[in-house]
Amino acid sequence: MRDVTIARSPVAEAGTTSPADLEALRAGGFTDVGSSADVPMLEGRSATVDGRRVAVFRLPTGFAATDAACPHKGGPLSDGLVADGCVTCPLHNWRLDLTTGEVKGDDTVVPIHDVVVAGGRLWVRIAAGAGAAPAPAPRVTAGAIGAAIAASPTGDANPFVATRRPASSPSASAAGGPPRRPSSTAGTPTPRSASEDPSPRSSSTAAA
């Protein structure tokens, strides 16, 4: 097989390959996950290899691949910040070395999968002894939030609203009529109508 680089550390792009070389890659357990041009420098992209989600990163030295989910809480590593040969999980800032698989400040070691760049395509093979992949973190969607709000009339399930006012106004009558006029405050006289409060003119007319 010509012009093909296989490694478990970041690999540089190789030259052109023949159809026989590509068949040899497939026979060796590699999966074509897309064009190398689709992964920008210092970024990651996720793909599926043999039913397992992986993340492929482009470093100044080449490409590297590991599991797509962070071993801590399942954060999406392909969305993480890539720098100094490491990726930082966007959820809780776990930092993973993309060459050794070591997690900075922890004893955890993640698998670094085999990567091939051949004819402008990225080929990935799951590392031997990789074990079970970590479960991805659940994603919160607008539909899930709406369903939670609908199931909670008081609004307790809404992460954006602390409390919700009752549907009916406390000033409305029990029969559903218009709001009642507030009662007068103690010590404040209630104004009378003209018929209840005779004026001096009506008194003088009666005397005449």
N, C-alpha and C positions, 0 to 999 in steps of 0.2 A: 504494500500500500504506500503510495507516494504522496509527499507534500501534505501529510496529515500529522497533527500534533495531539497526543493524548497525554493528559496529566491530571493530577488531583490538586493542582495549584493553578493560579491564574495563567492562562495560555494565550500566546499571541496568535493572530490570524495566520493561517497557512495559505499555500497557493492553490492552484486548481487541482481537481481530482477527477479521476475517470469513473464511469459507472461501476466498474468492478470494485473500485475503492469504496464507493457508497454501499454496495452490497455487502462488502466485508464489514462495514460499520454496523449495518443492521444485524448481520449474523453475530456480531460481537456484543449485541445487547444495547446498542445505542439507538436513541430516538431523535429524529429531526424535530426541533422545537421552534424553528423559524429562522429568519434572516438575521445575521449578525448586525446588519445596519439598523435593525429595529430597536436595538438597545443603545441608548445614548451613553456617552461617557459619564461615569460616576452615577449611573442609575441602574435600576433593576427591573426585570420583567418576570412575571410568573408564567409557568407552563405546567403541563401534565406529562409525566413519564411513567408508563406502566401503572397508571391509576394513582400515582403519587404526585402531589403538588410540590413543585420546586421553584426556586427563584434563581435566575441567572443575572449576574452582574457584570458590568463592563468597567474594568479598572485600567489605569494607564499601562499596566503590564500585560493586559489581556482580559480573559473572561474567567469567571468562577461561578460555581453553583452550589447551593445548599437547599435544605428544606424551606418551603415557602412560609411556614409558620414558626414564630419564635418559640423556643422551648419553655419560655417563662409562662406567658399567658396566651400564646397563640397569635401574637400580633403579626400583621402582614409585612414580612421582611422586604419584599420587593418595593414597598413604599418608603423604606427607611433611608436615612442619610448615609451616603457612601463616602468614606474618606480614610486615607492612610491604610488602605487594604482591609478595612473593616466596614461593617454595616451596623447602624444603630437602629434598633427597633423603634417605630414611631409611637408605641403605646407606653412603654415604661423605661425606655433608654437603655435596654440591654445591648451591649456592644460585642459583636461576634467577629472574630478574625476569619477572613475568607480564605486563608491559606491553611491554617492549622485547625480551624473549627473551634478553637478555644473561646470561651466567654470571659471577657475581662471582669475580674473581681469575683469569679464564681468557678466552681469545679466542673461545671457542665461543659461537655464537648459535643458539638453538632457534627453530623456527617458532611464532608465535602465531596460532592459527587464528581464523577469523571466528566470532563468536557473535551469536546473536539470541535475545532473550527475547520470546515472543509468546504471549499468552493463557495465561500460566502455564507454558509449555513452553519447553524449551531446544532451540535449533537450532544446529548446528555445521556449518561448511563448512571443508574443508581449505584452508589458506592457499596461494595461488599460489606456485609455486616452492619448496614445502616440502621437496622431495627425499625420499630414502628415510628411513623411520622407523628409529630405533635398535632393535636387537633387545633384547627384555626379558631380564632376568637369569633363569637357571634357578631354579626353586623346588624346594627340598629337601622331600620328603614323608616321612612315616613309612614308607610302603611302599618307597620307594627306599632308605632306611637299612636296613630289614630285609633287602632283597635283597642289599645290599652285605655285611651281616654273614653271611648264609647262604653267600655265595660266598667267605668268608674264614674258615676254621676257626680260625685263630689270633687272630681278633678285630682284626686290623690295620685293617680297613675300618670298624670301629665308632667313630664320633667321640666316643662317651661312655665307651668302655672302652679303656685303653691296651694291656693284654695280657689273655690268657685262659689259665687253667690247663689242662693237658692233661686229656683226658677220663678216662684211667685213672690210678689212684693209684700212685705209685712204690713203695708198700709192699706192693702186692698181688702175689701169686705169678703166675708166667707162665701157669699153668694156669687162672687165674681164681679161685683159692681165696681164703679169708679172708686178711686182712693178717697177716704174720708178726710174732711177738713180737720186739721189739727185743732184740738181743744185750746181754749184761751188759757194763758198762763195765770196762775193764782195771783190775785192782787191786781190784775189788769182788767178794767171794765170792758164788757162786751158792747160794741156800738149798737144802738137801737135804730129801728126804722123810723120814718117820718110819722107814721100813724101811732107809734108807741111813745113818741117824744113830742108832745104838743108844743108849738112855738108861741111866743108872746103875741104874734099877730092873730092867731086863732082865738086866744083868750080875749083880746080886746074886741073882736067882732062879736063874741058871745055876750059881752057886757053891754054893747050897744043895742 
